Amino acid sequence: MVNTAASATATGTPWSRARLRDALRLYLVTDQPSLKGRRLIDVVQSAVQGGVTCVQLREKQLCSRDFYAQAVALMDLLAPLNIPLIINDRLDIALACGAHGVHLGQSDLPVAAARKLLPPGVFIGWSVETIEDVAHSATLPLDYLGVSPVFATPTKTDTVTPWGLEGLQRIRAATDLPLVAIGGIHLGNAAEVMRAGAHSLAVVSAICSADDPRAASQQFRGLIDAHE
């Protein structure tokens, strides 16, 4: 399944909000411990075949050389399909591999500094953990917000109290930026997360650990498309 809406390049024009929102719909976040011994490239390929519309490469443990090698391999897979690759935290890796986006957390490089370093066609997402973060986001050169975490999850252990559905609704009322919900998202709660105001579902273990990542992605994509 090719996402023709996500065809901007890292050196091209900035992404429109509508185009980015479409590209972020089903947002796979990689997690090596969740792969059950399988190769990352194989799991990502299956997930993309099932309808994943963007991929974030998140590697907290790899050295820079290995992180870069994985990023290049994913770019080789995703670029022909017009599916954006987002790099978590590391601007140097994003620049080196030509990624389409960067996702930053509260302890990462400040958003304004990142924007100065990145080409205009590279979009920036930012994790918000408090309502003060949401208010502050209005002053920053951002393209989307990561609502993190919506629910408690073992894949994100360095965050504050989960937002829950009511918190997600508060954020939706406070900003016009696209919202990517992450943290404890699975098929049993995906629909209510969308109804609470998320534009996108960021999924980690529910796809990375699935026996059939393609089938799991198809199910998530069906829920998202039905909501639209």
Rosetta silent file (secondary structure, phi, psi, omega in degrees, C-alpha in Angstrom):
SEQUENCE: MVNTAASATATGTPWSRARLRDALRLYLVTDQPSLKGRRLIDVVQSAVQGGVTCVQLREKQLCSRDFYAQAVALMDLLAPLNIPLIINDRLDIALACGAHGVHLGQSDLPVAAARKLLPPGVFIGWSVETIEDVAHSATLPLDYLGVSPVFATPTKTDTVTPWGLEGLQRIRAATDLPLVAIGGIHLGNAAEVMRAGAHSLAVVSAICSADDPRAASQQFRGLIDAHE
SCORE:     score description
SCORE:     0.000 S_00000001
   1 L     0.000  117.326 -176.676    0.000    0.000    0.000 S_00000001
   2 L   -96.588  132.208  179.213    1.696    3.234   -1.143 S_00000001
   3 L   -93.896   89.599 -175.510    1.047    6.478    0.705 S_00000001
   4 L   -69.419  -16.192  178.878    1.051    8.945   -2.159 S_00000001
   5 L   -75.773  -13.980 -173.694    0.263   11.832    0.201 S_00000001
   6 L  -107.229   53.925 -172.229    3.657   11.477    1.865 S_00000001
   7 L  -107.638   10.772  175.277    5.911   12.341   -1.016 S_00000001
   8 L   -68.003  150.859  177.498    7.735   15.439    0.280 S_00000001
   9 L  -106.075  164.757 -176.551   11.500   15.114    0.438 S_00000001
  10 L   -63.886  -23.159 -178.838   13.852   16.154    3.211 S_00000001
  11 L  -107.392    7.199 -177.227   15.171   19.019    1.098 S_00000001
  12 L   -90.284 -155.501 -177.823   11.878   20.101   -0.443 S_00000001
  13 L   -77.238  156.383  178.089    9.144   22.457    0.649 S_00000001
  14 L   -58.826  151.295  179.575    7.628   22.337    4.151 S_00000001
  15 L   -74.709  135.287  171.215    4.792   19.891    4.682 S_00000001
  16 L   -72.032  156.299 -177.765    1.271   21.278    4.710 S_00000001
  17 H   -63.547  -40.158 -179.533   -0.703   20.383    7.810 S_00000001
  18 H   -66.327  -40.752 -179.491   -3.257   18.358    5.839 S_00000001
  19 H   -66.356  -42.155  179.582   -0.576   16.434    3.996 S_00000001
  20 H   -67.031  -42.188  179.421    1.327   15.672    7.174 S_00000001
  21 H   -57.953  -40.177  178.571   -1.807   14.610    9.019 S_00000001
  22 H   -66.487  -40.296 -177.848   -2.514   12.119    6.246 S_00000001
  23 H   -70.375  -24.388 -175.678    1.057   10.788    6.322 S_00000001
  24 L   -90.786   -1.339 -167.470    1.029   10.284   10.107 S_00000001
  25 L   -48.549  -54.521  178.225   -2.199    8.266   10.329 S_00000001
  26 E  -118.725  106.441 -164.184   -0.662    4.917   11.326 S_00000001
  27 E  -110.914  105.034  179.421    2.693    5.664   12.902 S_00000001
  28 E   -86.159  127.403  174.012    4.973    2.719   13.666 S_00000001
  29 E  -108.351  122.128 -176.155    7.596    3.257   16.369 S_00000001
  30 L   -75.206  151.160  179.545   10.347    0.662   16.270 S_00000001
  31 L  -153.333  105.068 -175.513   11.440   -1.185   19.399 S_00000001
  32 H   -54.482  -45.332 -178.694   14.173   -3.797   19.179 S_00000001
  33 H   -63.194  -18.183 -178.329   13.157   -5.752   22.332 S_00000001
  34 H   -88.245   -2.515 -171.208    9.654   -6.183   20.893 S_00000001
  35 H   -81.876   -9.008  179.401   10.762   -7.863   17.671 S_00000001
  36 L    58.128   39.756  176.372   10.938  -11.406   19.107 S_00000001
  37 L    81.780   -2.147  179.598   14.293  -12.035   17.482 S_00000001
  38 L   -82.218  160.569  177.196   13.164  -10.989   14.002 S_00000001
  39 L   -73.975  139.239  179.878   15.034   -8.522   11.821 S_00000001
  40 H   -56.836  -44.625 -175.826   13.814   -4.945   12.103 S_00000001
  41 H   -61.681  -34.820 -179.392   13.703   -4.503    8.333 S_00000001
  42 H   -71.060  -41.728  179.631   11.458   -7.558    7.942 S_00000001
  43 H   -66.302  -43.230  178.958    8.982   -6.417   10.592 S_00000001
  44 H   -63.611  -42.324  179.144    8.837   -2.897    9.156 S_00000001
  45 H   -60.825  -43.011  178.284    8.314   -4.236    5.644 S_00000001
  46 H   -63.743  -42.360 -179.019    5.411   -6.391    6.807 S_00000001
  47 H   -63.898  -40.802  178.447    3.884   -3.487    8.724 S_00000001
  48 H   -64.583  -40.033  177.306    4.123   -1.200    5.698 S_00000001
  49 H   -62.464  -27.077  179.077    2.459   -3.840    3.541 S_00000001
  50 H   -85.518   -9.032  176.181   -0.373   -3.818    6.064 S_00000001
  51 L   123.007    5.775  173.471   -0.920   -0.063    5.877 S_00000001
  52 L   -59.574  135.917 -175.105    1.566    1.722    8.158 S_00000001
  53 L  -105.747  -11.980  173.256    1.937    5.268    6.813 S_00000001
  54 E  -158.839  159.620 -176.444    5.132    6.398    8.578 S_00000001
  55 E  -133.959  128.997  171.722    7.936    4.863   10.630 S_00000001
  56 E  -104.125  125.216  175.444    9.894    6.292   13.531 S_00000001
  57 E   -90.640  113.019 -179.612   13.286    4.722   14.144 S_00000001
  58 L  -119.177  114.013 -178.522   13.899    4.814   17.887 S_00000001
  59 L  -134.154  104.861 -178.156   17.183    3.362   19.091 S_00000001
  60 L   -89.029  -19.417 -171.547   18.320    4.200   22.612 S_00000001
  61 L  -108.135  -21.297 -174.698   21.069    1.590   22.885 S_00000001
  62 L   -73.259  149.085  171.033   22.811    1.456   19.492 S_00000001
  63 L   -70.654  164.960 -175.304   26.060    3.242   18.745 S_00000001
  64 H   -59.685  -40.046 -178.122   25.900    5.994   16.133 S_00000001
  65 H   -62.969  -44.359 -179.389   27.351    3.830   13.352 S_00000001
  66 H   -71.363  -36.575  176.105   24.778    1.073   13.832 S_00000001
  67 H   -60.168  -46.559  179.944   21.933    3.578   14.243 S_00000001
  68 H   -61.689  -42.404 -179.492   22.939    5.201   10.975 S_00000001
  69 H   -61.753  -40.961  177.551   23.138    1.833    9.206 S_00000001
  70 H   -66.318  -39.907  179.732   19.601    0.977   10.311 S_00000001
  71 H   -62.207  -43.337  179.629   18.349    4.396    9.233 S_00000001
  72 H   -64.061  -41.896  179.334   19.851    4.006    5.755 S_00000001
  73 H   -62.118  -40.677  179.102   18.351    0.531    5.395 S_00000001
  74 H   -69.732  -38.443  176.444   14.910    1.849    6.328 S_00000001
  75 H   -61.216  -40.128  178.822   15.241    4.798    3.960 S_00000001
  76 H   -62.528  -34.496  178.747   16.081    2.375    1.153 S_00000001
  77 H   -75.993  -45.487 -168.397   12.905    0.440    1.984 S_00000001
  78 H   -86.050  -34.898 -174.677   10.547    3.339    2.599 S_00000001
  79 H   -57.485  -44.094  178.992   11.582    6.037    0.129 S_00000001
  80 H   -63.316  -20.528 -179.899   10.384    4.159   -3.000 S_00000001
  81 H   -94.880    0.277 -178.472    7.002    3.751   -1.272 S_00000001
  82 L    59.945   37.305  176.864    6.776    7.466   -0.362 S_00000001
  83 L  -108.173  122.919 -175.291    6.519    6.583    3.327 S_00000001
  84 L   -70.733  141.594  171.519    8.302    9.045    5.621 S_00000001
  85 E  -102.436  130.114  178.776   11.040    7.966    8.005 S_00000001
  86 E  -114.433  134.014  178.866   11.206    9.840   11.294 S_00000001
  87 E  -102.927  130.134  178.147   14.296    9.712   13.497 S_00000001
  88 E   -81.406  124.317  170.887   13.872    9.839   17.258 S_00000001
  89 L    74.193  -46.032 -162.508   16.108   12.366   19.043 S_00000001
  90 L   -93.046   98.281  177.182   19.147   12.288   16.750 S_00000001
  91 H   -63.686  -34.870 -178.646   19.385   15.197   14.322 S_00000001
  92 H   -63.186  -41.021  178.408   22.777   14.003   13.115 S_00000001
  93 H   -68.043  -41.830  179.349   21.343   10.666   12.029 S_00000001
  94 H   -59.899  -43.766  179.841   18.329   12.353   10.417 S_00000001
  95 H   -68.251  -39.968 -176.033   20.567   14.672    8.412 S_00000001
  96 H   -68.361  -34.785 -176.451   22.988   11.926    7.446 S_00000001
  97 H   -97.873   -7.958 -179.777   20.332    9.546    6.101 S_00000001
  98 L    78.620   32.412 -178.385   17.988   12.173    4.609 S_00000001
  99 L   -62.395  157.073 -179.617   15.044   11.395    6.877 S_00000001
 100 L   -83.650  -23.665 -175.663   11.729   13.189    6.391 S_00000001
 101 E  -151.357  165.027  176.754   11.152   14.000   10.059 S_00000001
 102 E  -132.839  138.013  174.031   12.590   14.214   13.558 S_00000001
 103 E  -113.964  129.030 -176.738   10.813   13.532   16.825 S_00000001
 104 E  -117.648  145.447  175.720   12.049   15.323   19.944 S_00000001
 105 L  -105.012 -176.748 -175.869   11.300   14.798   23.607 S_00000001
 106 L   -67.546  -24.237 -178.513   11.412   17.129   26.555 S_00000001
 107 L  -102.485    7.026 -178.406   15.079   16.394   27.304 S_00000001
 108 L   -90.691 -175.096  177.841   16.301   16.580   23.700 S_00000001
 109 L   -54.050  136.828  178.406   17.700   19.467   21.678 S_00000001
 110 L   -55.807  143.675 -175.743   15.381   22.515   21.888 S_00000001
 111 H   -57.684  -44.349 -177.742   12.901   22.666   19.021 S_00000001
 112 H   -61.566  -38.802  178.410   13.995   26.142   17.859 S_00000001
 113 H   -67.906  -40.474  178.725   17.616   25.014   17.643 S_00000001
 114 H   -62.402  -42.036 -178.457   16.625   21.887   15.735 S_00000001
 115 H   -61.364  -35.375  179.547   14.591   23.915   13.252 S_00000001
 116 H   -67.560  -30.194 -175.771   17.633   26.071   12.465 S_00000001
 117 H   -87.262  -24.903 -173.196   19.718   22.999   11.694 S_00000001
 118 L   -91.557  148.475  172.334   17.204   21.043    9.626 S_00000001
 119 L   -61.418  155.725 -176.238   16.240   21.624    5.977 S_00000001
 120 L   -63.075  -23.144 -179.329   12.782   23.206    5.567 S_00000001
 121 L   -84.759    0.926  177.361   11.318   19.958    4.220 S_00000001
 122 L   -96.016  120.418 -178.029   12.079   18.012    7.416 S_00000001
 123 E   -87.875  159.218 -176.048    9.143   18.122    9.824 S_00000001
 124 E  -125.010  128.405  170.502    9.439   18.173   13.616 S_00000001
 125 E  -110.799  154.607 -174.862    7.315   16.422   16.205 S_00000001
 126 E  -140.850  130.652  178.341    7.513   17.079   19.937 S_00000001
 127 E   -77.981  131.922  176.334    6.336   15.010   22.895 S_00000001
 128 E  -112.679  131.424 -176.149    4.092   16.842   25.357 S_00000001
 129 L  -116.745  -13.387  178.313    3.810   15.543   28.911 S_00000001
 130 L  -138.548  162.843  178.484    1.993   18.409   30.656 S_00000001
 131 H   -66.700  -25.297  175.272   -0.649   20.970   29.719 S_00000001
 132 H   -66.681  -36.777  175.061    2.102   23.597   30.091 S_00000001
 133 H   -61.078  -41.422 -179.483    4.011   21.827   27.323 S_00000001
 134 H   -61.851  -45.539  178.914    0.924   22.063   25.125 S_00000001
 135 H   -62.340  -40.874 -178.910    0.626   25.810   25.763 S_00000001
 136 H   -66.851  -28.986 -177.247    4.334   26.285   25.059 S_00000001
 137 H   -60.259  -25.305 -179.451    4.051   24.395   21.771 S_00000001
 138 L   -66.001  -18.463 -178.209    2.148   27.348   20.289 S_00000001
 139 L   -97.965    0.628 -172.503    5.377   29.369   20.405 S_00000001
 140 L  -111.654  152.541  179.228    7.554   26.736   18.707 S_00000001
 141 L   -79.722   71.848 -174.274    8.191   25.872   15.027 S_00000001
 142 L  -108.908  157.677  177.851    6.461   22.488   15.286 S_00000001
 143 L  -112.814  -27.215  174.577    4.552   20.326   12.839 S_00000001
 144 E  -157.266  163.798  176.590    2.841   17.842   15.194 S_00000001
 145 E  -115.016  140.068  171.296    2.585   16.872   18.855 S_00000001
 146 E   -98.548  117.259  179.347    3.142   13.463   20.373 S_00000001
 147 E   -85.576  108.070 -164.255    0.713   12.917   23.268 S_00000001
 148 L  -137.790  123.768  -14.503    2.912   10.826   25.501 S_00000001
 149 L   -93.276  153.538  174.586    1.874    8.549   27.030 S_00000001
 150 L   -72.366  -46.753  176.865   -1.870    8.186   26.632 S_00000001
 151 L  -126.090  159.590  177.179   -1.854    5.001   28.701 S_00000001
 152 L   -61.805  142.247 -177.240    0.842    3.382   30.834 S_00000001
 153 L  -153.717  142.305  178.373    3.211    1.242   28.801 S_00000001
 154 L   -71.824  -14.523 -179.531    6.440   -0.697   29.417 S_00000001
 155 L   -84.869   -9.970  176.099    8.012    0.731   26.252 S_00000001
 156 L  -131.981   92.901 -174.703    7.976    4.280   27.664 S_00000001
 157 L  -101.629   -3.222 -175.217    9.261    4.219   31.232 S_00000001
 158 L  -106.815   25.969 -176.250   10.760    7.722   31.398 S_00000001
 159 L  -115.925  171.847 -177.806    7.504    9.694   31.226 S_00000001
 160 L   -88.361 -163.754 -177.660    5.106   11.252   33.703 S_00000001
 161 L   -57.256  133.781  179.200    1.518   10.333   34.561 S_00000001
 162 L   -57.267  148.338 -179.554   -0.418    9.075   31.507 S_00000001
 163 L   -70.054  -39.336 -172.249   -2.790   11.558   29.883 S_00000001
 164 H    70.955  176.666 -178.159   -5.741    9.216   29.566 S_00000001
 165 H   -68.887  -36.845  178.874   -8.636    9.954   27.249 S_00000001
 166 H   -65.724  -38.846  177.218   -9.721   13.067   29.134 S_00000001
 167 H   -64.599  -40.049  176.887   -6.224   14.493   28.890 S_00000001
 168 H   -61.787  -39.792  177.371   -6.183   13.822   25.171 S_00000001
 169 H   -63.910  -38.823  177.487   -9.479   15.675   24.836 S_00000001
 170 H   -62.272  -42.294 -179.938   -7.995   18.659   26.717 S_00000001
 171 H   -65.999  -42.583  179.742   -5.049   18.776   24.337 S_00000001
 172 H   -57.820  -37.609 -179.758   -7.325   18.551   21.294 S_00000001
 173 H   -74.117  -17.554 -172.557   -9.226   21.598   22.577 S_00000001
 174 H  -100.396  -10.358 -176.133   -6.003   23.529   23.175 S_00000001
 175 L  -147.530  153.954  174.242   -4.191   23.134   19.828 S_00000001
 176 L   -99.895   -2.486 -179.796   -4.759   22.837   16.109 S_00000001
 177 L   -68.075  148.718  173.418   -1.578   20.822   15.548 S_00000001
 178 L   -58.413  138.971 -178.672   -1.937   17.192   14.463 S_00000001
 179 E  -110.544  124.968  174.841   -1.914   14.896   17.503 S_00000001
 180 E  -105.440  113.601 -179.777   -0.076   11.581   17.505 S_00000001
 181 E   -86.502  131.158  179.483   -1.236    9.416   20.415 S_00000001
 182 E  -140.161  147.935  176.143    1.372    7.049   21.826 S_00000001
 183 L   111.826  102.519  177.182    1.602    4.788   24.832 S_00000001
 184 L    70.836   23.168 -178.948   -0.386    1.633   25.446 S_00000001
 185 L   -83.024  127.715  176.643   -2.255    1.825   22.132 S_00000001
 186 L  -145.344  177.243 -174.819   -3.757   -1.488   21.010 S_00000001
 187 L   -63.064  -26.405 -178.931   -6.704   -2.718   18.981 S_00000001
 188 L   -75.009  -19.990 -179.066   -8.956   -2.726   22.038 S_00000001
 189 L  -123.219   -0.592 -174.464   -8.606    1.012   22.718 S_00000001
 190 H   -59.362  -43.413 -176.561   -7.614    2.469   19.334 S_00000001
 191 H   -64.251  -41.441 -178.956  -11.112    3.588   18.337 S_00000001
 192 H   -71.225  -28.754  174.736  -11.741    5.478   21.581 S_00000001
 193 H   -65.723  -41.742  176.679   -8.346    7.171   21.285 S_00000001
 194 H   -64.532  -42.456  179.575   -9.334    8.440   17.839 S_00000001
 195 H   -64.703  -28.266 -179.418  -12.703    9.617   19.144 S_00000001
 196 L   -77.038   -8.594  173.871  -10.940   11.507   21.945 S_00000001
 197 L   128.672   -1.436  178.767   -9.129   13.667   19.404 S_00000001
 198 L   -73.129  140.128  172.706   -6.058   11.885   18.070 S_00000001
 199 L   -89.941  -21.656 -171.823   -5.320   12.272   14.369 S_00000001
 200 E  -142.903  148.054  173.617   -2.777    9.469   14.446 S_00000001
 201 E  -110.020  120.966  173.116   -2.043    6.278   16.343 S_00000001
 202 E   -96.626  120.531 -172.477    1.586    5.577   17.204 S_00000001
 203 E  -119.693  136.660  179.881    1.942    1.866   17.790 S_00000001
 204 L  -114.702  -91.704 -171.711    4.922   -0.001   19.196 S_00000001
 205 H   -67.833  -28.049 -178.992    4.549   -3.504   20.606 S_00000001
 206 H   -63.895  -19.661  172.719    1.055   -4.133   19.195 S_00000001
 207 H  -107.950  -47.896 -176.072    2.702   -4.266   15.769 S_00000001
 208 H   -62.115  -33.292 -179.078    6.376   -5.010   16.523 S_00000001
 209 L   -96.875   -3.286 -178.373    5.478   -7.997   18.719 S_00000001
 210 L   -64.646  142.815  175.971    2.549   -9.236   16.662 S_00000001
 211 L   -59.845  -33.050  177.982    2.900  -12.718   15.221 S_00000001
 212 L  -130.002   89.804 -178.549    1.805  -11.182   11.906 S_00000001
 213 H   -57.452  -32.463  178.773    2.780   -7.484   11.771 S_00000001
 214 H   -65.306  -47.175 -179.754    1.083   -7.090    8.404 S_00000001
 215 H   -64.795  -40.764  178.428   -2.264   -8.352    9.695 S_00000001
 216 H   -61.744  -42.373  178.830   -1.991   -6.242   12.857 S_00000001
 217 H   -64.364  -39.833  177.858   -1.286   -3.151   10.762 S_00000001
 218 H   -60.445  -39.607  179.739   -4.248   -3.900    8.517 S_00000001
 219 H   -67.089  -44.433  176.853   -6.518   -4.027   11.553 S_00000001
 220 H   -62.417  -43.605 -178.736   -5.243   -0.717   12.918 S_00000001
 221 H   -63.070  -38.028  177.613   -5.495    0.907    9.502 S_00000001
 222 H   -61.801  -40.912  177.431   -9.079   -0.303    9.171 S_00000001
 223 H   -63.957  -42.869 -179.578   -9.995    1.338   12.481 S_00000001
 224 H   -65.193  -46.881 -178.343   -8.346    4.603   11.474 S_00000001
 225 H   -64.559  -35.422  178.765   -9.955    4.685    8.036 S_00000001
 226 H   -66.714  -35.244 -179.921  -13.378    3.901    9.551 S_00000001
 227 H   -66.958  -37.289 -178.091  -13.006    6.825   11.959 S_00000001
 228 L   -69.560    0.000    0.000  -12.267    9.222    9.094 S_00000001
